[in-house]
Amino acid sequence: MREVIVHVTRLGMLHPDEPGEARLAAVLIDLLVPARREDLQLPLPRDRRARAVAQRLLASPSDQAGMTTLARDAGASLRSLQRLFLQETGLTIEAWRRQA
């Protein structure tokens, strides 16, 4: 599926009147229909400290700050931040960061 998507992306807009592109679109649809669905929504925590960390990570996904630094900068202990993320988003802070 990945290679079909990469190929379609290189082509740009598929034209249904072109037989090869119509077949390609049909193959792509056949692959996508049974594919496992992924929830792409990332819940934000409500607590101001946890939300500050979340917003920092969303603004700069490549931020290399460690969890202890993120917690300290937000005015929370790491343990509190871990508890808040799990309680308010259903994800550990590490899982949340990976998804972000």
N, C-alpha and C positions, 0 to 999 in steps of 0.2 A: 504494500500500500504506500509505503514511504516513497519508493521510487516513482510510482505513478503520480503522486502528488508533486514531487520535485519536477518531473517531466511536464506536467500540466502548468506548473508555475512558470517554467521557462517559456512555454508557448504563449502564455497570456490568456486572453479570452478564447474559449473554445467556440467554434462555429458549427452548429448542428448540421448545416448544409454540406460540410466537408465530411465525407464518409469516414475517414480515419479518425477525425476528431470526435465524431458522433460515437464511434465505437469506444474510443478512449473515455468519453464521458460516461458511457454505459458501464464500462469496467469499473470506473471510479465509484459510481453509485452502487454497483454490486458489492464492492469492498466496504463501503461506508455503512450500508444498511445494517449488517449484523455486527458491526464493530462495537466494542464496549464503550459506553458513554462515560465521559469524564466531567465532573463538576468543576467548572472553571471559576466559579465565584469564590472569592476569598473573604471570609467573614472578618470584620474588624472588631477588635475588643472595645468595650465601652469605657473601661477604666482609663482615666486620663494618662496615667503612666504607661500602661500597656499600649494605648493608642499612639502615644508619642513614639514608642519604639516601632510600632507598625508603620507609621507614617515615614519615619526615618528610613526604614528598609524599603518601602515602596518608592521613595524619592531617589534612593541610591542602592539598587539591588546588589551592586558589587562592593558595598561597604564591608570591609574585612574586620570590623570591630568584633571582639569577642562578646559572648553573652553577658559576662560580668560587667564589661564596659558599657554595653547597651543599657543594662539595668541601672548601673550607677548614674549614667547620664540622664536617665529618666526619673531618677529619684526613688528607685525601688531596689529591694534586694532581689537577687537572682531567683531565689526560692519564691518570693511573692509574684514575680513576673511569670515564672513557670506555671504557678497555680492559676493566675489570672487568665493567661492565654488558653489553658486547657478548659477552664470553667466557662469562659466567654466566647471562645471560638470553636471548641471541640477538638482543637489541634494543640499539640505541644508547640512551644515556641520554635523549636528546631524544625518541625514539620511545616509550620507556618512560613518560616523563613525560606525553606526550600521551595515551597509553592510560589511564594512571592517572586 
